[in-house]
Amino acid sequence: MKKNNKNTVLSYLFLFGFFLGVFLILNGSGGKINKITYDEFIKDLEQGNVTELVVIPKPNSAVYELNGKLKDYKDKETFVISMPYSDNLVSDMMTKAKTHDLKVTVKKDPENSSILRLIVNLLPIVLIVGFSAYFLTRQVGGANKSFDFGKSKAKLSSDKNKVTFKDVAGLVEEKYEVKELIDFLKDPKKFQKLGARIPKGVLLVGPPGTGKTLLARAVAGEANVPFYYISGSDFVELFVGVGASRVRDMFKQAKQTAPCLIFIDEIDAVGRQRGTGLGGGHDEREQTLNQLLTEMDGFGENEGIIIIAATNRPDVLDPALLRPGRFDRQVTINLPDIKGREEILEVHAKNKTFSKGVKLKNIAKRTVGFSGADLENLLNEAALLAVRRDKNEIGMAEIDEAHDRVLMGPAKQSHQYTEKEKKIVAYHEAGHAVVGIKLEGANEVQKITIVPRGHAGGYNLMLPREETYLSTKKELLESISGLLGGRVSEEIVFGEMTTGAHNDFKQATKIARAMVTEYGMSKLGPLQLETQEGSVFLGRDYNKSRNFSGQVAYEIDQEMREIIDGCYKQATKIIKENRKLLDNIANALLENETLTKEQIDYIVEHGHMPKEEFEEEATEEISLAELKELAKSKKIKGYSKMNKEELKEALSKED
């Protein structure tokens, strides 16, 4: 918008300067012009006051125009006088010039030149029309873009951004599902012989960041065909009918470059159910969807056009979009497991330098629930931290910090606890840890910290001992006990309650209600009393379908209360029986603020922090610094980037 305003101002200034120049040309060079009478001219001529004289004959007008200067005139000051046409005037002026030292110039009649007359008459018109057209074009140039509304906004990917299956990690089954699309795009005759029909549309479904777009690009890259990509929101405009026009134009372009692949990202923006939900219909979106359905039916089976669409809300799509012959195949892309996470980390670690202690397998174990995008962000944050700390390689310290930043946000170093608050937070987090350590079904403690991050005063990283797809009733109950361990610890140690456990209660209540109403793990029996029901246009699950009476609702509340009370008693028993372990972990937290799994295991076994190991680590750091100083004094090149072993080897060679 600012650029357009700037161009408008410049256009106005340019037009003003043009007309000003024309005015100055038509009115001379800006000097003073005096008009004198015939008698004054003759008098000045007789007295010799006229120094210069220009005679311009105009026979067609029967006059002479005389321009001249007098002795007392300043620079650029002249006089002008018109005299009746006479054949003797020029000869008389020449005679006067010889007598009074007068410079006389006689110009030809410009009207006698047909070319000059044509130029003089047409040039102003041409200039005015030309500059007016230029001015109007600049002003309405933006408005002319409205003619491009009906053009498709689908972009054709260049060969420089080519992606293959080598760049896609952790999606083994998903790759196998779309592999036949590649074979069809390469050799369609192989499928035609057996009468097989390749799906015209494939819908990729999964949480954000799991690699849906990357997989679609890899299909086009492996098949080596043109790849058109567009977002669902690019179809919908203010004016009704524009989206439908863009759909037609997109398929027209695709047919010209077939075989090819069209990728529509976030198709739920245009493919929502028609005529349902809150807010009524939407004419533009519904017309666009109707045109998309028509086009997918319109092209033949073997035209070589395959559409891949992606969404994380398949429940809101129109049923007509998912019927056979359109998007008749759905490929679900879930969050990666530990093996998939390790493969994804290896892909994103190719251009990064890590220290020898960094093991990608260990990072994969600690990142349960991370998507591919989360893992890429984790390594990028670690690299940024290493640069910020002036390090030459990424170490576990940077990866640990990046992991915490991705989960909870940056550490609030400026936030200062009071001594009482710090002690309460330490015992709260230690309570979670003790219950998690003593219960087999509870999540395993990986890290504890009382450094505030985000909205949390501290947090306890607890992950499943093994990644499973099912959870038993015992495991769910012990998970609830682990969540309640923080509040139990506060009550036992300080005899009072704080607000720090509100998020723990939220998660515990959610698990308990699901056990009663969805999983059938209560005295009410194997009944599903509540189901999640998504609102089509709101984009979130605000409502739940309840098919039970008020009496059943009361019984649900009673069962939930019984589950929570039982887990609370279990957590209380465990913490009272392991009060010494609770104190040891809390005191270690107060002293060090952060504890790793190895340190926690050492405290459980020995009752104190591993001080000896810390002393060895400190000695190793000092000796490494001493080695670097020695290498610097001996002027060994690249010493700052070497580790301890490399420095020793370089120094031994120098000796």
N, C-alpha and C positions, 0 to 999 in steps of 0.2 A: 504493500500500500504506500509506503514512504517513497519507494522508487517511482511509482506512477505519479505521485504528487510532484516529485522533482522534475520528471519529464514534462509535466503540464506547465510548470513555471518556466522552464527553459523554452518551451514552444512559444509562450506568450512574449517572453523577452526577445526571442529571435524575430517574431512577427513585428514587434514594436520597432526594433532596430532596422528592419527592412523598409518599413514605411517612412521612418525618419530619414534614411539614406535617400529614398526617392524624393522626399520633400526638399532636401538640401540640394540635390542635383538640379531639380526643376527651378530652384530659387537661387542658383549661383553658388559660389563658394563661401558665402557668408559675409562678404565685404559690403561696405556702404555704397549705395547707388543713389546719386542725386539727379533729379529731373530739373532741367533748366529750359528757359524759353529760347525762342529763335533769336530775339534781340540780344539776350545775355550771351549767347554763343558767339554771335557776330562781333560783339564788343570785345569779348575775351580773345577772339581770334585775331582781331585787328591789333590789340595791344600785345600780342605774343605770349599770353598766359597759357595757351593750350600747348601741352608738351607732347601728348600722344593722341592719335585719332585713328579709329577703326571704322571703315565705311562698309556697311553691309547692304548691298542693293537688294530690294524686294520688288521686282517688276510686277509680279502678279498683284501686289497690294498697292502699286503706284507710289511707294514711299522708299526713302532711305533711312536706315537706322544708323545713328552715329554714336559710338562709344568712345570716350576719351578721358584724359586726366588733365587737371590744371596744376600749376606750379605749387600752390599751397595745399594740395591734397595729400592726405596721409597714404600709407600703404593700403592697397586693396580698396581705395576709395576712387570711384569713377563717376562720370556723368553720362546720361543717355538723353538723346533727342531724336525725334523723328522729323524728317523733312520731306516735302513733296518731291516726287521723282523728276529728275531733270538730267538730260544728257550731258550738260556742262558742269554738273556738280563735282564730279570726280576730277576733271581737269582743273577746275578752280581750286580744289583742295591741294592738288599737286603744286600749283603755282604758289599758293600760300606757304606750303612746306618749304620751298626753296627760299622764300623771303624771311620767314620767322623761325627757321631751324625747327620745323615741326616734322615729327615722324608719322607718316600716313601709311596705313595698311588697308588694302582693298580686298575683301573676301568675296568668294564666289557665292552665288545664290544657292543655298542648300536645297531649295525646293526644286531646282533643276535636276537633281540626282534622284532617279526613281528608286534605286536600291536604298539609299539613305532615308528617303521619305517612307519607304515601306518599313524599314527597321524602326524609325522613330514612331510610326503609328502602331505597329504591332507589338514592339518589345514591352511596353507597359502592360498590355493586355496579357501577353504570355507570362510575364513575371507574376502578375497578380493571380492569374488562374493557377499557375504552377504552385506558388507558395500557399495559396488557399487550399489546394488539394492536399499538399503535404501536411498542412496544419490539421485539417479535418481527419486525415488518416491517422495521425498521432493521437488525436483525441478519442477517436472511436475504435482504435486498434484493439483495446481490451474487449469492447463489446462484440467485435467480430469473432472472438473465441467461442461465443455461444453456438456457432455453427458446428463446433467440434464436440458438443455435448453427447451426440449419439455415437461417437467413436469409442471403441473399446479401450479401456485403460490397462489391458493385460500387457505385461512387459515380457519381452523375449530374452531369456537368459543367454549371456555370452559364453563362449568357450572358455574364457579365463576363469569363470566361476564354476567350472565343471566339477561335480561331486560324484564319487563312485562308492561302491559298497565298502571299500577300504576305509573310507572316512566315517562310516556308520558302525558304531560298536554297540554290543549288548542287545541287538535285535535279531537273534538267530531265527526264531520262528516267523517273525514278521517279514524278514528278507525272503524266506522260503515262500510265503504267501504271495508276494508280489513278483517272484521270479518269472512266473509264466507270462506276466505282462511284458517283461523284457523280451522273452522268446517270441511272443506274438508280434511285437514291434519290429523285431529283427527278421523273422521269417513267418509271416502269416499263413503261407500255403501249407505249412506243417499241420496247422490246426484245421484248415479248411478241408483237408483230405478226409478227416474223421468226422466232419460235421460239427466240430466243437465251436461253441460261441464264447468268446472272451468277454468278460464283464465290461460294459461300457463305462461304468463308474465304480470307483473303489472309495469307500469312506474310511478314513483313518480316525479312530476314536481313542482318546487318552487324555490324561492330565496335561496341563501346560508344561512345556520344557522337556517332554519325553522324546522328541526327535521326529515328529510327524512331517514337518516341512523338509527336514534333512533327508528323510527316507524317500519322499517324493522326488526331490532333486537327484537322488542317487539312482532312482529308476530311469529317469531321463538320461543321466550320465552313462549308465551301463548300456542302455539301448542306443545311445548316440543319436538321439532325435531332438528336434526343437522342443524347448520347455517354456511354455507360457505360464506365468504366475500372476494371480490377481487376488485381492482380498474381497470378501463378500460385501463389505461396506462400500467398495468402489462402484457397485452397480446402482446403489440407491442414491437418488438426487432429490432436489426440491420439486422438480417438475415431473409430473406423472408421464410415463412413457419413455423417459430417458434410459432407465435401467434396462427395459426390454430391448431398446435399440442397441444398447451396448452388448447385450447378450448375442443378438443377431450378428453384429459386426465381429464379435470375438470368434464365433463359430465359422464365419466367412473366412477370416484370416487363417484359422486352423485348417480348414479344408484345402487352402492353397498350399500349405506346407506339410500336409499329411505324408507319412505317419508322424504324429506328434503327440505331446502330452500337455494337457491343461491342468493346472493346479489351482484350486480355489481354496484359499485359507479362510478360516472362520466362516464357514458357509451358513452357520446358524443366523448370521446377520441378515441374510436374504431368504433363507429356507425355513423360517419358522412356520408353524401351523397357521393356516389361513382362517380368518374369521372367528378366532377363539381367544380366550384370555382377557386380561384387563385392557381397557382402552379401545376396544373395538378393532376394526380392520385397518389396514394401511394400504391404500390403493396402489401406490408406487411399488412397494415391496411385493404385493400380491401379483401385480402385473409382471414384475421381473421374474418371480418364481414361476408363473405360468409359462412365460417365454422360455425359461430354462428347461422346464419339463418338456415343452414342445420340441425344442432343439435336440434334446437327448433322444427323443423318439424319431427325430427327422433324419438323422444321418444313418447310413446303412451299417450293417454289421461289420463289414470288412473295409471301411473307409480309413481305418488306421488312426482314429482319434480316441484317446482314452482320457477320461476325466478322473482326477484324484482330488478329493476334498478332505479337509481336516476340520475337526470340531472337538470341543470338550463338553458339549451339551447335546448329545444325540437324542435326548428325551424330548427336546422342543422342536425337532424337525418334522416337517409335514410328512404324513404317511405315503403320499404319492411320490415323494422323492426317494423313498427307500424300497419301492416295489421292484420286482425283477424286471430287467430291461433298462433300469436307470442306475441308481446306486445299489446294486444287488449284492454287493460283497462288503462286509465290514471287517476291518482289521483293527483289533484292539491293541494299543501300545501301552503297556503298564509301566510302572516305575521299575527300574532295573534291580535285579538281585545282586548279591555280593560279587558274583562272577562278572555280571554285566557292568557293574560299577568299576571294577578293576580294569576292564577293557576300555571303558570310556575314559578313565583317568590316564591310561597309556596313550590314547589318542591326543588328549589335550596336554600331555607332558612332553611331547616330542620336541618342542622348541624352547623348553625351559631347562635350567641347570639346577639339579638337586644335590644336596650333600649325601654322603654315603649312608647316613643313618635313616634316610627316608625310604620307606617301603610302601609302595602303592597298595599292596594287599592289606596292610594295616589301616591305611586311610579308608579303603573300601569297607572294612569291618565297622568303622566308626561312623559311616555316613548312611545309616539305614533311613530309607524314606527320601533320599536325595534323588532328584531327576538329573538327566544329562546336563541341562542348563545350570542346575545348582552346582554340579561337580566342576564344570568349566569355570563358574564364578568363584568357587573355592580356591582353585589353583591360581586364578588371576589375582585374587585378593592376597594370597600368600606371596606371589611375585611382587606385587606393589609394596607389601610390607618389607620384603627383603631389600628393595630399592630404597625405601624410606630409611632403612637402618644401615645403608651403605654397605651391604653385604654382596659378595660375588656369587652366592648360590643360595638356594632356598632350603631352609632347614625345618625340622619338626616344630621348632618354636613358632615359626611363621605360619605353618600349616595349622597348628593348634589355635593360634590367635585368629586366623582366617575362618576356621570352623566355628568358633564362638561368635565372630562378627556376622557370619551368614545366618546363624540360628537366632541370636539374641540382639545383634546390633553392636556397635562399638562400646568399649568399656568407658564408663564415666569416672575417669580418674579424679575429676574435680569434686565429685560428690563425696562428702565427708560424713561418715557415720558417727554418732555418739558411741561411747564405749558400751553402753547398754544395748543399743541397737545392733552393734556389730556382734556382740555376744549372742543375742537372740537369733540373728540370722545364721551364725555359725552352728548353734545347736539345732536350729530348724533343718538345715541342710544335712547335718550329721544324723538326724533322726531318719530322714529318707534313706541315707546310706546304710544305717544299721539294719533296718527292716529289709532292704534289698539284699544285703549280704546274707542274712539268716534265713530268708525264704527262697526256696529253689524256684518257685514259679514266678517270683517277682523279677523285674528287669535288673540286669547286672549293672552295677555302678561303674562308670568309666572315668568320670571326672567330677570333682566338686569344687566350686569356687564361691566366694562371698564378694567378689568384685561386681558391683552393680552394672547391669547391661539392660538397655531398653527400659521396660517398666518393672523389671525384676531386680530385687535387691541382691540376689545371688541365684545360682541354679545348679541343679544336680543332673548331669548327663547320665541317664539310665537307658540302656539298650537291651533288647532281647538277647538271651544267650545264644539262641539259634533262630534264624529266619524261618518262620513257618507260615502256612496259609490258614491254619486252624488254631483256635485257642480253646483250651478246656475250661470247665467251670472253676477248677482249682486255680488255674493260672490267672483267670480274671479276678477272682477273690483276692489272691495274693498281690496282684497289681494294685487293687484298691487299697489294700493294707499299706503298700509302699507309698502311695500318694498321701495317706493319712498320717504317716510317720512324722512329718514335720510338725503338725499341730499337737500330736501326742507328746513329742519331745518338749515343746514349749510349756505345756501344762505340767509335765512332771518336774522340769528343772526350775521354772520360774513361777508356776502356780497361777498363770494368767494366759489370756489369749490375745493374739494380734491379728492384723488384717493380712498378714503375709501368706496365708494359706488359701486365699479365695480361688486362685486358679487350680489348686489341687482339688478343692471341693467340686469345682466345675467338671473336671475330668472324671472324678470318682462318681459323681451323680450320673453323668452320661453313660458310663459303663454299667452302673447298677440298673438304670432304667432300660437299657438295651437288653440286659440279661432277663428282665421280667417281661417286657412287652414284645421283644423281637426274637430272642434266642430260646425262649421257653425254659429257662433255667431257674424256675421258682415253683412254689406250691400250686400256682395257678395252672401248671401243666404245660404241655407243648402247644401253646397257642401264640399266634402272632396277632397282637392286639393293636399295634401301631405300625404304619408303614410311612416312609418318607414320600412326600408328594411334592413334586417341583412345580412352581408357578411358571407358566410358559413365558411370560414377558418380563417377569421380575428378575429372572436369572439366578435366584437363590431358593433354597427349600425353606420357605417361611411357614408352610402349613404341614400339619400331620393329619392323616386320616385316622379318626378314632371310631371304631365300630364296637363300642361297649357302653354299658349302662353306668350310672353313677355309683352303684354298689361295686362294680368291678374296678372303677377308678379308685375307690377307697381301698380296695384290696391291693391294687398296684402300689399305692402309697405305702401301705403297711409292709409289703414285701421289700420295697426299696429301703425302708427304714430298718428292717431286720437285717438286710445285707450290709448296710453301712455300719450299723451298731456292732454286728459280729466282727467285721474287719477292724473296727476301731478298738475293740477289746483285744483282738489278736495283736495289733500293733503295740498297744499298751503293755501287754505281757512281754513281748519281745524286747522292748526298750528297757523295761524294769529289770529284766534278767541280764541285760548287756549294758548296764549303766556305765561300767568302766570303759568299755569300747566306745560308747557315746562320748564320754569325756575326752578320751584320747584323740578321737577324730576332730572334735570341736576345738580342742586346744591346738592341734596341728593346723587347723584352718585359721585360727586367730593369729598364729605365728607366721604362716606362709601364704594365706589367702586363697591358694589354689593347690589342690592335690590331684595327682594322676592315679590311674588304676594301680600301677605298680607300687606307688607309695601307700595307697590304702591297703593293699594286700600285705605289705610289710608291717603296717601298724596292727592289722588283725593278727598277724603271726607273732610279732615281737613286742607290741604294746608301745612302740615309740617310732619316731621318724628315723630313716636310715641316714644318720649323721655321717657315718664313715664314707658312704658313697658320695655325699655332697663334698666332703673334703677332697676325695680323689678327683672329682670333676673340677673343683677349683684349682687343684694342682695342675691338672691337664691344661686348663685354660691359661694359667700363668706360664707354664713351660712352652706352650704354643706361642704366646706373645714374645717370650724370650728368644725362641727360634727365629721369629720374624725380625726381631731387632738385630740378631746376629747376621741374618741373611741380608738385611738392609746395609749393615756396616761393610759387608763383603761385596756389595753391589751386584747381587744375584738378580737377574732379570725375572720379572713376573712373580716375585716372592709373595706378594700380597694375595695372589690367587691360589697359592699352594696350601694343601693341608699339612698335618704334622709329618706324615710319612714322606711326602714329597720334599718337604723342607730338609728333613734329615738326609735324604738321598742327595739333594743338591749340595748341601754343606759338606758331605763326605767327599763328593767329587771335587769340590773346591779345595779341600785340604790335600 
